[in-house]
Amino acid sequence: MNTRITSTVKLVAGTLLFLASAYFIWLNRKFYTLTPEALGKYLDVKWLIIGHIAGGAVALLTGPLLLWAKFRNRYLHVHRAMGKVYIMAILIGGSCALYLTSTTAWSEGWAYVLSLYVLAGLWVTAAGLAWYFVRMRKMRLHEDWTKRSYIVTVAFIAQNFLMYHPLVQGLGSFAETAPSVIWLSWSVPFVLFDIYRSFGKKSR
């Protein structure tokens, strides 16, 4: 019964993440029009912003299927193909994010830039470690780092929700609040995941 409940909870959580990701992508659909009004300060680097958004979108939508154990076990060849797509999407999205941070983010201050550098670097690093460990046939570490990479991927949704929440906007300007929102969006889930993993290891 406990196994069934756990499986159901994971399935519901994965479905909600997929739907939230699809909604997040739909909300940002204006960028794909490539108009000056939609792109604003990103007009001169429009292909980089498209690469960043597209990479993030692919990672968001493929992540739940990659982490779904039943799907992986039943369609292992599809899982492997999707895994390669997931890694490439993050490499493209993360590389574009690092360049964009170097060129367009400084107007919001160094704290904002630093938070973005760390987030983009961690995004690429976590995906890279997931790939490395599967190559080394260390499947438990591969699974853990895939989950961590998806935590960072989902952080973009959390940021979008928090940054434009009236409570956060009431705390100060974008430059004042954005760095803290970015740090919190991935660091808290990271710690909670490791706490969960620690108790899971102890119970086994």
LUMFI-120363 format. One record per residue (C-alpha): chain; x, y, z; residue in one letter. Coordinates in nm, 4 decimals, decimal comma. Each point is the difference from the previous one (the first is absolute). Example, Ala and Ser with C-alpha at 12.3 -4.5 7.8 and 13.67 -1.06 7.14 Angstrom:
# residues 2
<rec><cadena>A</cadena><c1>1,2300</c1><c2>-0,4500</c2><c3>0,7800</c3><residuo>A</residuo></rec>
<rec><cadena>A</cadena><c1>0,1370</c1><c2>0,3440</c2><c3>-0,0660</c3><residuo>S</residuo></rec>
***
This chain:
# residues 204
<rec><cadena>A</cadena><c1>0,0000</c1><c2>0,0000</c2><c3>0,0000</c3><residuo>M</residuo></rec>
<rec><cadena>A</cadena><c1>0,2804</c1><c2>0,2412</c2><c3>0,0913</c3><residuo>N</residuo></rec>
<rec><cadena>A</cadena><c1>0,1685</c1><c2>-0,0705</c2><c3>-0,3328</c3><residuo>T</residuo></rec>
<rec><cadena>A</cadena><c1>-0,3256</c1><c2>0,0700</c2><c3>-0,1858</c3><residuo>R</residuo></rec>
<rec><cadena>A</cadena><c1>-0,0520</c1><c2>0,3237</c2><c3>0,1878</c3><residuo>I</residuo></rec>
<rec><cadena>A</cadena><c1>0,3575</c1><c2>0,1091</c2><c3>-0,0683</c3><residuo>T</residuo></rec>
<rec><cadena>A</cadena><c1>-0,0341</c1><c2>-0,0821</c2><c3>-0,3695</c3><residuo>S</residuo></rec>
<rec><cadena>A</cadena><c1>-0,3279</c1><c2>0,1906</c2><c3>-0,0209</c3><residuo>T</residuo></rec>
<rec><cadena>A</cadena><c1>0,1477</c1><c2>0,3042</c2><c3>0,1746</c3><residuo>V</residuo></rec>
<rec><cadena>A</cadena><c1>0,2982</c1><c2>0,0003</c2><c3>-0,2361</c3><residuo>K</residuo></rec>
<rec><cadena>A</cadena><c1>-0,2273</c1><c2>-0,0326</c2><c3>-0,3032</c3><residuo>L</residuo></rec>
<rec><cadena>A</cadena><c1>-0,2204</c1><c2>0,2874</c2><c3>0,1145</c3><residuo>V</residuo></rec>
<rec><cadena>A</cadena><c1>0,3046</c1><c2>0,2148</c2><c3>0,0798</c3><residuo>A</residuo></rec>
<rec><cadena>A</cadena><c1>0,1516</c1><c2>-0,0732</c2><c3>-0,3400</c3><residuo>G</residuo></rec>
<rec><cadena>A</cadena><c1>-0,3250</c1><c2>0,0819</c2><c3>-0,1769</c3><residuo>T</residuo></rec>
<rec><cadena>A</cadena><c1>-0,0315</c1><c2>0,3294</c2><c3>0,1882</c3><residuo>L</residuo></rec>
<rec><cadena>A</cadena><c1>0,3595</c1><c2>0,0903</c2><c3>-0,0846</c3><residuo>L</residuo></rec>
<rec><cadena>A</cadena><c1>-0,0625</c1><c2>-0,0740</c2><c3>-0,3660</c3><residuo>F</residuo></rec>
<rec><cadena>A</cadena><c1>-0,3164</c1><c2>0,2119</c2><c3>-0,0036</c3><residuo>L</residuo></rec>
<rec><cadena>A</cadena><c1>0,1723</c1><c2>0,2831</c2><c3>0,1886</c3><residuo>A</residuo></rec>
<rec><cadena>A</cadena><c1>0,2861</c1><c2>-0,0137</c2><c3>-0,2501</c3><residuo>S</residuo></rec>
<rec><cadena>A</cadena><c1>-0,2381</c1><c2>0,0130</c2><c3>-0,2963</c3><residuo>A</residuo></rec>
<rec><cadena>A</cadena><c1>-0,1815</c1><c2>0,2977</c2><c3>0,1556</c3><residuo>Y</residuo></rec>
<rec><cadena>A</cadena><c1>0,3314</c1><c2>0,1777</c2><c3>0,0694</c3><residuo>F</residuo></rec>
<rec><cadena>A</cadena><c1>0,1080</c1><c2>-0,0488</c2><c3>-0,3619</c3><residuo>I</residuo></rec>
<rec><cadena>A</cadena><c1>-0,3381</c1><c2>0,1300</c2><c3>-0,1214</c3><residuo>W</residuo></rec>
<rec><cadena>A</cadena><c1>0,0330</c1><c2>0,3109</c2><c3>0,2172</c3><residuo>L</residuo></rec>
<rec><cadena>A</cadena><c1>0,3341</c1><c2>0,0827</c2><c3>-0,1636</c3><residuo>N</residuo></rec>
<rec><cadena>A</cadena><c1>-0,1186</c1><c2>-0,0637</c2><c3>-0,3545</c3><residuo>R</residuo></rec>
<rec><cadena>A</cadena><c1>0,0382</c1><c2>0,3697</c2><c3>-0,0886</c3><residuo>K</residuo></rec>
<rec><cadena>A</cadena><c1>0,3765</c1><c2>-0,0410</c2><c3>-0,0334</c3><residuo>F</residuo></rec>
<rec><cadena>A</cadena><c1>-0,0448</c1><c2>-0,2295</c2><c3>-0,2980</c3><residuo>Y</residuo></rec>
<rec><cadena>A</cadena><c1>-0,1544</c1><c2>0,2817</c2><c3>-0,2015</c3><residuo>T</residuo></rec>
<rec><cadena>A</cadena><c1>0,3481</c1><c2>0,1613</c2><c3>-0,0176</c3><residuo>L</residuo></rec>
<rec><cadena>A</cadena><c1>-0,1552</c1><c2>0,3478</c2><c3>-0,0070</c3><residuo>T</residuo></rec>
<rec><cadena>A</cadena><c1>0,1821</c1><c2>0,2968</c2><c3>0,1574</c3><residuo>P</residuo></rec>
<rec><cadena>A</cadena><c1>-0,2932</c1><c2>0,0509</c2><c3>0,2376</c3><residuo>E</residuo></rec>
<rec><cadena>A</cadena><c1>0,0223</c1><c2>-0,3557</c2><c3>0,1308</c3><residuo>A</residuo></rec>
<rec><cadena>A</cadena><c1>0,3783</c1><c2>-0,0257</c2><c3>0,0201</c3><residuo>L</residuo></rec>
<rec><cadena>A</cadena><c1>0,0790</c1><c2>0,3439</c2><c3>0,1397</c3><residuo>G</residuo></rec>
<rec><cadena>A</cadena><c1>0,3678</c1><c2>0,0149</c2><c3>0,1085</c3><residuo>K</residuo></rec>
<rec><cadena>A</cadena><c1>0,0523</c1><c2>-0,3505</c2><c3>-0,1380</c3><residuo>Y</residuo></rec>
<rec><cadena>A</cadena><c1>-0,0603</c1><c2>0,1077</c2><c3>-0,3607</c3><residuo>L</residuo></rec>
<rec><cadena>A</cadena><c1>0,3695</c1><c2>0,0034</c2><c3>-0,0913</c3><residuo>D</residuo></rec>
<rec><cadena>A</cadena><c1>0,0491</c1><c2>-0,3473</c2><c3>0,1485</c3><residuo>V</residuo></rec>
<rec><cadena>A</cadena><c1>-0,3344</c1><c2>-0,1447</c2><c3>-0,1078</c3><residuo>K</residuo></rec>
<rec><cadena>A</cadena><c1>0,1395</c1><c2>-0,3357</c2><c3>-0,1087</c3><residuo>W</residuo></rec>
<rec><cadena>A</cadena><c1>0,1679</c1><c2>-0,0465</c2><c3>0,3358</c3><residuo>L</residuo></rec>
<rec><cadena>A</cadena><c1>-0,3225</c1><c2>0,0694</c2><c3>0,1877</c3><residuo>I</residuo></rec>
<rec><cadena>A</cadena><c1>-0,1818</c1><c2>-0,2416</c2><c3>-0,2330</c3><residuo>I</residuo></rec>
<rec><cadena>A</cadena><c1>0,2682</c1><c2>-0,2638</c2><c3>0,0631</c3><residuo>G</residuo></rec>
<rec><cadena>A</cadena><c1>-0,0294</c1><c2>0,0518</c2><c3>0,3751</c3><residuo>H</residuo></rec>
<rec><cadena>A</cadena><c1>-0,3797</c1><c2>-0,0177</c2><c3>0,0038</c3><residuo>I</residuo></rec>
<rec><cadena>A</cadena><c1>-0,0187</c1><c2>-0,2924</c2><c3>-0,2429</c3><residuo>A</residuo></rec>
<rec><cadena>A</cadena><c1>0,2637</c1><c2>-0,1967</c2><c3>0,1929</c3><residuo>G</residuo></rec>
<rec><cadena>A</cadena><c1>-0,1835</c1><c2>0,0613</c2><c3>0,3254</c3><residuo>G</residuo></rec>
<rec><cadena>A</cadena><c1>-0,3345</c1><c2>-0,0940</c2><c3>-0,1545</c3><residuo>A</residuo></rec>
<rec><cadena>A</cadena><c1>0,1305</c1><c2>-0,3325</c2><c3>-0,1314</c3><residuo>V</residuo></rec>
<rec><cadena>A</cadena><c1>0,1621</c1><c2>-0,0797</c2><c3>0,3354</c3><residuo>A</residuo></rec>
<rec><cadena>A</cadena><c1>-0,3172</c1><c2>0,0880</c2><c3>0,1899</c3><residuo>L</residuo></rec>
<rec><cadena>A</cadena><c1>-0,2221</c1><c2>-0,2217</c2><c3>-0,2159</c3><residuo>L</residuo></rec>
<rec><cadena>A</cadena><c1>0,2327</c1><c2>-0,3020</c2><c3>-0,0257</c3><residuo>T</residuo></rec>
<rec><cadena>A</cadena><c1>0,1037</c1><c2>-0,0040</c2><c3>0,3661</c3><residuo>G</residuo></rec>
<rec><cadena>A</cadena><c1>-0,3142</c1><c2>-0,1630</c2><c3>0,1455</c3><residuo>P</residuo></rec>
<rec><cadena>A</cadena><c1>0,0144</c1><c2>-0,2856</c2><c3>-0,2530</c3><residuo>L</residuo></rec>
<rec><cadena>A</cadena><c1>0,3694</c1><c2>-0,0576</c2><c3>0,0670</c3><residuo>L</residuo></rec>
<rec><cadena>A</cadena><c1>-0,0674</c1><c2>-0,0259</c2><c3>0,3730</c3><residuo>L</residuo></rec>
<rec><cadena>A</cadena><c1>-0,3017</c1><c2>-0,2293</c2><c3>-0,0408</c3><residuo>W</residuo></rec>
<rec><cadena>A</cadena><c1>0,1361</c1><c2>-0,3423</c2><c3>0,0957</c3><residuo>A</residuo></rec>
<rec><cadena>A</cadena><c1>-0,2721</c1><c2>-0,2063</c2><c3>-0,1708</c3><residuo>K</residuo></rec>
<rec><cadena>A</cadena><c1>0,0439</c1><c2>0,1863</c2><c3>-0,3273</c3><residuo>F</residuo></rec>
<rec><cadena>A</cadena><c1>0,3767</c1><c2>-0,0376</c2><c3>0,0209</c3><residuo>R</residuo></rec>
<rec><cadena>A</cadena><c1>-0,0131</c1><c2>-0,3724</c2><c3>0,0717</c3><residuo>N</residuo></rec>
<rec><cadena>A</cadena><c1>-0,2551</c1><c2>-0,0701</c2><c3>-0,2738</c3><residuo>R</residuo></rec>
<rec><cadena>A</cadena><c1>0,1505</c1><c2>0,2230</c2><c3>-0,2696</c3><residuo>Y</residuo></rec>
<rec><cadena>A</cadena><c1>0,3696</c1><c2>0,0056</c2><c3>0,0812</c3><residuo>L</residuo></rec>
<rec><cadena>A</cadena><c1>0,1061</c1><c2>0,0875</c2><c3>-0,3555</c3><residuo>H</residuo></rec>
<rec><cadena>A</cadena><c1>-0,2379</c1><c2>0,2983</c2><c3>-0,0003</c3><residuo>V</residuo></rec>
<rec><cadena>A</cadena><c1>0,1275</c1><c2>0,1005</c2><c3>0,3443</c3><residuo>H</residuo></rec>
<rec><cadena>A</cadena><c1>0,3573</c1><c2>0,0035</c2><c3>-0,1263</c3><residuo>R</residuo></rec>
<rec><cadena>A</cadena><c1>-0,0903</c1><c2>0,2060</c2><c3>-0,3065</c3><residuo>A</residuo></rec>
<rec><cadena>A</cadena><c1>-0,1973</c1><c2>0,2482</c2><c3>0,2102</c3><residuo>M</residuo></rec>
<rec><cadena>A</cadena><c1>0,2879</c1><c2>0,0177</c2><c3>0,2459</c3><residuo>G</residuo></rec>
<rec><cadena>A</cadena><c1>0,2347</c1><c2>0,1123</c2><c3>-0,2770</c3><residuo>K</residuo></rec>
<rec><cadena>A</cadena><c1>-0,2517</c1><c2>0,2606</c2><c3>-0,1111</c3><residuo>V</residuo></rec>
<rec><cadena>A</cadena><c1>-0,0390</c1><c2>0,1174</c2><c3>0,3624</c3><residuo>Y</residuo></rec>
<rec><cadena>A</cadena><c1>0,3774</c1><c2>0,0394</c2><c3>0,0464</c3><residuo>I</residuo></rec>
<rec><cadena>A</cadena><c1>0,0405</c1><c2>0,1859</c2><c3>-0,3301</c3><residuo>M</residuo></rec>
<rec><cadena>A</cadena><c1>-0,2926</c1><c2>0,2288</c2><c3>0,0827</c3><residuo>A</residuo></rec>
<rec><cadena>A</cadena><c1>0,1598</c1><c2>0,0975</c2><c3>0,3309</c3><residuo>I</residuo></rec>
<rec><cadena>A</cadena><c1>0,3422</c1><c2>0,0509</c2><c3>-0,1582</c3><residuo>L</residuo></rec>
<rec><cadena>A</cadena><c1>-0,1528</c1><c2>0,2324</c2><c3>-0,2595</c3><residuo>I</residuo></rec>
<rec><cadena>A</cadena><c1>-0,2291</c1><c2>0,1779</c2><c3>0,2454</c3><residuo>G</residuo></rec>
<rec><cadena>A</cadena><c1>0,2719</c1><c2>0,0322</c2><c3>0,2643</c3><residuo>G</residuo></rec>
<rec><cadena>A</cadena><c1>0,2655</c1><c2>0,1237</c2><c3>-0,2442</c3><residuo>S</residuo></rec>
<rec><cadena>A</cadena><c1>-0,2378</c1><c2>0,2626</c2><c3>-0,1343</c3><residuo>C</residuo></rec>
<rec><cadena>A</cadena><c1>-0,0869</c1><c2>0,1013</c2><c3>0,3577</c3><residuo>A</residuo></rec>
<rec><cadena>A</cadena><c1>0,3667</c1><c2>0,0476</c2><c3>0,0909</c3><residuo>L</residuo></rec>
<rec><cadena>A</cadena><c1>0,0575</c1><c2>0,2225</c2><c3>-0,3031</c3><residuo>Y</residuo></rec>
<rec><cadena>A</cadena><c1>-0,3192</c1><c2>0,1974</c2><c3>0,0597</c3><residuo>L</residuo></rec>
<rec><cadena>A</cadena><c1>0,1023</c1><c2>0,0557</c2><c3>0,3607</c3><residuo>T</residuo></rec>
<rec><cadena>A</cadena><c1>0,3327</c1><c2>0,1387</c2><c3>-0,1193</c3><residuo>S</residuo></rec>
<rec><cadena>A</cadena><c1>-0,1647</c1><c2>0,2463</c2><c3>-0,2362</c3><residuo>T</residuo></rec>
<rec><cadena>A</cadena><c1>-0,3495</c1><c2>0,1012</c2><c3>0,1099</c3><residuo>T</residuo></rec>
<rec><cadena>A</cadena><c1>-0,0297</c1><c2>-0,0538</c2><c3>0,3770</c3><residuo>A</residuo></rec>
<rec><cadena>A</cadena><c1>0,2487</c1><c2>0,2552</c2><c3>0,1329</c3><residuo>W</residuo></rec>
<rec><cadena>A</cadena><c1>-0,2585</c1><c2>0,2760</c2><c3>-0,0072</c3><residuo>S</residuo></rec>
<rec><cadena>A</cadena><c1>-0,1618</c1><c2>-0,1676</c2><c3>0,3029</c3><residuo>E</residuo></rec>
<rec><cadena>A</cadena><c1>0,3193</c1><c2>-0,0104</c2><c3>0,2079</c3><residuo>G</residuo></rec>
<rec><cadena>A</cadena><c1>0,2739</c1><c2>-0,2452</c2><c3>0,0938</c3><residuo>W</residuo></rec>
<rec><cadena>A</cadena><c1>-0,2128</c1><c2>-0,1975</c2><c3>0,2493</c3><residuo>A</residuo></rec>
<rec><cadena>A</cadena><c1>-0,2467</c1><c2>-0,0871</c2><c3>-0,2751</c3><residuo>Y</residuo></rec>
<rec><cadena>A</cadena><c1>0,2808</c1><c2>-0,0942</c2><c3>-0,2370</c3><residuo>V</residuo></rec>
<rec><cadena>A</cadena><c1>0,1684</c1><c2>-0,2220</c2><c3>0,2598</c3><residuo>L</residuo></rec>
<rec><cadena>A</cadena><c1>-0,3236</c1><c2>-0,1843</c2><c3>0,0780</c3><residuo>S</residuo></rec>
<rec><cadena>A</cadena><c1>-0,0545</c1><c2>-0,0666</c2><c3>-0,3709</c3><residuo>L</residuo></rec>
<rec><cadena>A</cadena><c1>0,3569</c1><c2>-0,1187</c2><c3>-0,0554</c3><residuo>Y</residuo></rec>
<rec><cadena>A</cadena><c1>-0,0299</c1><c2>-0,2490</c2><c3>0,2856</c3><residuo>V</residuo></rec>
<rec><cadena>A</cadena><c1>-0,3425</c1><c2>-0,1205</c2><c3>-0,1155</c3><residuo>L</residuo></rec>
<rec><cadena>A</cadena><c1>0,1058</c1><c2>-0,0493</c2><c3>-0,3639</c3><residuo>A</residuo></rec>
<rec><cadena>A</cadena><c1>0,3279</c1><c2>-0,1631</c2><c3>0,1053</c3><residuo>G</residuo></rec>
<rec><cadena>A</cadena><c1>-0,1794</c1><c2>-0,2376</c2><c3>0,2353</c3><residuo>L</residuo></rec>
<rec><cadena>A</cadena><c1>-0,2579</c1><c2>-0,0812</c2><c3>-0,2684</c3><residuo>W</residuo></rec>
<rec><cadena>A</cadena><c1>0,2684</c1><c2>-0,1118</c2><c3>-0,2435</c3><residuo>V</residuo></rec>
<rec><cadena>A</cadena><c1>0,2118</c1><c2>-0,1697</c2><c3>0,2694</c3><residuo>T</residuo></rec>
<rec><cadena>A</cadena><c1>-0,2849</c1><c2>-0,2096</c2><c3>0,1408</c3><residuo>A</residuo></rec>
<rec><cadena>A</cadena><c1>-0,0977</c1><c2>-0,1207</c2><c3>-0,3487</c3><residuo>A</residuo></rec>
<rec><cadena>A</cadena><c1>0,3640</c1><c2>-0,0700</c2><c3>-0,0778</c3><residuo>G</residuo></rec>
<rec><cadena>A</cadena><c1>0,0389</c1><c2>-0,2095</c2><c3>0,3146</c3><residuo>L</residuo></rec>
<rec><cadena>A</cadena><c1>-0,3169</c1><c2>-0,1944</c2><c3>-0,0842</c3><residuo>A</residuo></rec>
<rec><cadena>A</cadena><c1>0,1524</c1><c2>-0,0808</c2><c3>-0,3400</c3><residuo>W</residuo></rec>
<rec><cadena>A</cadena><c1>0,3404</c1><c2>-0,0851</c2><c3>0,1521</c3><residuo>Y</residuo></rec>
<rec><cadena>A</cadena><c1>-0,1405</c1><c2>-0,2432</c2><c3>0,2550</c3><residuo>F</residuo></rec>
<rec><cadena>A</cadena><c1>-0,2121</c1><c2>-0,1849</c2><c3>-0,2543</c3><residuo>V</residuo></rec>
<rec><cadena>A</cadena><c1>0,3120</c1><c2>-0,0402</c2><c3>-0,2124</c3><residuo>R</residuo></rec>
<rec><cadena>A</cadena><c1>0,1747</c1><c2>-0,1431</c2><c3>0,3050</c3><residuo>M</residuo></rec>
<rec><cadena>A</cadena><c1>-0,2976</c1><c2>-0,2359</c2><c3>0,0579</c3><residuo>R</residuo></rec>
<rec><cadena>A</cadena><c1>-0,0626</c1><c2>0,1534</c2><c3>0,3433</c3><residuo>K</residuo></rec>
<rec><cadena>A</cadena><c1>-0,3744</c1><c2>0,0017</c2><c3>-0,0382</c3><residuo>M</residuo></rec>
<rec><cadena>A</cadena><c1>-0,0988</c1><c2>0,1184</c2><c3>0,3478</c3><residuo>R</residuo></rec>
<rec><cadena>A</cadena><c1>0,2226</c1><c2>0,3065</c2><c3>-0,0325</c3><residuo>L</residuo></rec>
<rec><cadena>A</cadena><c1>-0,1262</c1><c2>0,0514</c2><c3>-0,3551</c3><residuo>H</residuo></rec>
<rec><cadena>A</cadena><c1>-0,3603</c1><c2>-0,0007</c2><c3>0,1230</c3><residuo>E</residuo></rec>
<rec><cadena>A</cadena><c1>0,0772</c1><c2>0,2345</c2><c3>0,2893</c3><residuo>D</residuo></rec>
<rec><cadena>A</cadena><c1>0,1783</c1><c2>0,2543</c2><c3>-0,2196</c3><residuo>W</residuo></rec>
<rec><cadena>A</cadena><c1>-0,2718</c1><c2>-0,0164</c2><c3>-0,2636</c3><residuo>T</residuo></rec>
<rec><cadena>A</cadena><c1>-0,2481</c1><c2>0,0900</c2><c3>0,2735</c3><residuo>K</residuo></rec>
<rec><cadena>A</cadena><c1>0,2253</c1><c2>0,2822</c2><c3>0,1193</c3><residuo>R</residuo></rec>
<rec><cadena>A</cadena><c1>0,0317</c1><c2>0,1342</c2><c3>-0,3535</c3><residuo>S</residuo></rec>
<rec><cadena>A</cadena><c1>-0,3776</c1><c2>-0,0025</c2><c3>-0,0336</c3><residuo>Y</residuo></rec>
<rec><cadena>A</cadena><c1>-0,0331</c1><c2>0,1824</c2><c3>0,3328</c3><residuo>I</residuo></rec>
<rec><cadena>A</cadena><c1>0,2123</c1><c2>0,2777</c2><c3>-0,1488</c3><residuo>V</residuo></rec>
<rec><cadena>A</cadena><c1>-0,2046</c1><c2>-0,0095</c2><c3>-0,3210</c3><residuo>T</residuo></rec>
<rec><cadena>A</cadena><c1>-0,3262</c1><c2>0,0383</c2><c3>0,1921</c3><residuo>V</residuo></rec>
<rec><cadena>A</cadena><c1>0,1553</c1><c2>0,2888</c2><c3>0,1941</c3><residuo>A</residuo></rec>
<rec><cadena>A</cadena><c1>-0,0747</c1><c2>0,2195</c2><c3>-0,3014</c3><residuo>F</residuo></rec>
<rec><cadena>A</cadena><c1>-0,3722</c1><c2>-0,0551</c2><c3>0,0550</c3><residuo>I</residuo></rec>
<rec><cadena>A</cadena><c1>0,0338</c1><c2>0,0803</c2><c3>0,3705</c3><residuo>A</residuo></rec>
<rec><cadena>A</cadena><c1>0,1869</c1><c2>0,3207</c2><c3>-0,0826</c3><residuo>Q</residuo></rec>
<rec><cadena>A</cadena><c1>-0,2666</c1><c2>0,1125</c2><c3>-0,2443</c3><residuo>N</residuo></rec>
<rec><cadena>A</cadena><c1>-0,2695</c1><c2>-0,0534</c2><c3>0,2622</c3><residuo>F</residuo></rec>
<rec><cadena>A</cadena><c1>0,1888</c1><c2>0,1631</c2><c3>0,2875</c3><residuo>L</residuo></rec>
<rec><cadena>A</cadena><c1>0,1479</c1><c2>0,3006</c2><c3>-0,1796</c3><residuo>M</residuo></rec>
<rec><cadena>A</cadena><c1>-0,3409</c1><c2>0,1211</c2><c3>-0,1143</c3><residuo>Y</residuo></rec>
<rec><cadena>A</cadena><c1>-0,1853</c1><c2>-0,0834</c2><c3>0,3182</c3><residuo>H</residuo></rec>
<rec><cadena>A</cadena><c1>-0,1385</c1><c2>0,3166</c2><c3>0,1624</c3><residuo>P</residuo></rec>
<rec><cadena>A</cadena><c1>0,1569</c1><c2>-0,0896</c2><c3>0,3357</c3><residuo>L</residuo></rec>
<rec><cadena>A</cadena><c1>0,3494</c1><c2>-0,0233</c2><c3>-0,1477</c3><residuo>V</residuo></rec>
<rec><cadena>A</cadena><c1>-0,0469</c1><c2>0,3074</c2><c3>-0,2167</c3><residuo>Q</residuo></rec>
<rec><cadena>A</cadena><c1>-0,0950</c1><c2>0,1917</c2><c3>0,3107</c3><residuo>G</residuo></rec>
<rec><cadena>A</cadena><c1>0,3389</c1><c2>-0,0754</c2><c3>0,1574</c3><residuo>L</residuo></rec>
<rec><cadena>A</cadena><c1>0,1959</c1><c2>0,2138</c2><c3>-0,2435</c3><residuo>G</residuo></rec>
<rec><cadena>A</cadena><c1>0,1103</c1><c2>0,0491</c2><c3>-0,3575</c3><residuo>S</residuo></rec>
<rec><cadena>A</cadena><c1>0,0774</c1><c2>-0,2851</c2><c3>-0,2386</c3><residuo>F</residuo></rec>
<rec><cadena>A</cadena><c1>0,3737</c1><c2>0,0482</c2><c3>0,0510</c3><residuo>A</residuo></rec>
<rec><cadena>A</cadena><c1>-0,0474</c1><c2>-0,0247</c2><c3>0,3774</c3><residuo>E</residuo></rec>
<rec><cadena>A</cadena><c1>-0,2234</c1><c2>-0,3074</c2><c3>0,0098</c3><residuo>T</residuo></rec>
<rec><cadena>A</cadena><c1>0,1004</c1><c2>-0,2065</c2><c3>-0,3058</c3><residuo>A</residuo></rec>
<rec><cadena>A</cadena><c1>0,3350</c1><c2>-0,1304</c2><c3>0,1346</c3><residuo>P</residuo></rec>
<rec><cadena>A</cadena><c1>-0,1617</c1><c2>-0,1395</c2><c3>0,3150</c3><residuo>S</residuo></rec>
<rec><cadena>A</cadena><c1>-0,2846</c1><c2>-0,1549</c2><c3>-0,2000</c3><residuo>V</residuo></rec>
<rec><cadena>A</cadena><c1>0,2487</c1><c2>-0,1705</c2><c3>-0,2328</c3><residuo>I</residuo></rec>
<rec><cadena>A</cadena><c1>0,2083</c1><c2>-0,1404</c2><c3>0,2866</c3><residuo>W</residuo></rec>
<rec><cadena>A</cadena><c1>-0,3090</c1><c2>-0,1255</c2><c3>0,1848</c3><residuo>L</residuo></rec>
<rec><cadena>A</cadena><c1>-0,1577</c1><c2>-0,1545</c2><c3>-0,3103</c3><residuo>S</residuo></rec>
<rec><cadena>A</cadena><c1>0,2636</c1><c2>-0,2732</c2><c3>-0,0243</c3><residuo>W</residuo></rec>
<rec><cadena>A</cadena><c1>0,1870</c1><c2>-0,0123</c2><c3>0,3330</c3><residuo>S</residuo></rec>
<rec><cadena>A</cadena><c1>-0,2982</c1><c2>-0,0855</c2><c3>0,2199</c3><residuo>V</residuo></rec>
<rec><cadena>A</cadena><c1>-0,1228</c1><c2>-0,2854</c2><c3>-0,2269</c3><residuo>P</residuo></rec>
<rec><cadena>A</cadena><c1>0,3611</c1><c2>-0,1237</c2><c3>-0,0257</c3><residuo>F</residuo></rec>
<rec><cadena>A</cadena><c1>0,0316</c1><c2>-0,0260</c2><c3>0,3786</c3><residuo>V</residuo></rec>
<rec><cadena>A</cadena><c1>-0,3440</c1><c2>-0,1581</c2><c3>0,0405</c3><residuo>L</residuo></rec>
<rec><cadena>A</cadena><c1>0,0852</c1><c2>-0,2597</c2><c3>-0,2643</c3><residuo>F</residuo></rec>
<rec><cadena>A</cadena><c1>0,3259</c1><c2>-0,0927</c2><c3>0,1743</c3><residuo>D</residuo></rec>
<rec><cadena>A</cadena><c1>-0,1790</c1><c2>-0,0272</c2><c3>0,3342</c3><residuo>I</residuo></rec>
<rec><cadena>A</cadena><c1>-0,2514</c1><c2>-0,2357</c2><c3>-0,1644</c3><residuo>Y</residuo></rec>
<rec><cadena>A</cadena><c1>0,2817</c1><c2>-0,2005</c2><c3>-0,1583</c3><residuo>R</residuo></rec>
<rec><cadena>A</cadena><c1>0,1829</c1><c2>-0,0251</c2><c3>0,3339</c3><residuo>S</residuo></rec>
<rec><cadena>A</cadena><c1>-0,3020</c1><c2>-0,1468</c2><c3>0,1783</c3><residuo>F</residuo></rec>
<rec><cadena>A</cadena><c1>-0,0611</c1><c2>-0,2293</c2><c3>-0,2964</c3><residuo>G</residuo></rec>
<rec><cadena>A</cadena><c1>0,3546</c1><c2>-0,1356</c2><c3>0,0204</c3><residuo>K</residuo></rec>
<rec><cadena>A</cadena><c1>-0,0319</c1><c2>-0,0500</c2><c3>0,3739</c3><residuo>K</residuo></rec>
<rec><cadena>A</cadena><c1>-0,3256</c1><c2>-0,1907</c2><c3>-0,0367</c3><residuo>S</residuo></rec>
<rec><cadena>A</cadena><c1>0,1558</c1><c2>-0,2350</c2><c3>-0,2561</c3><residuo>R</residuo></rec>
***
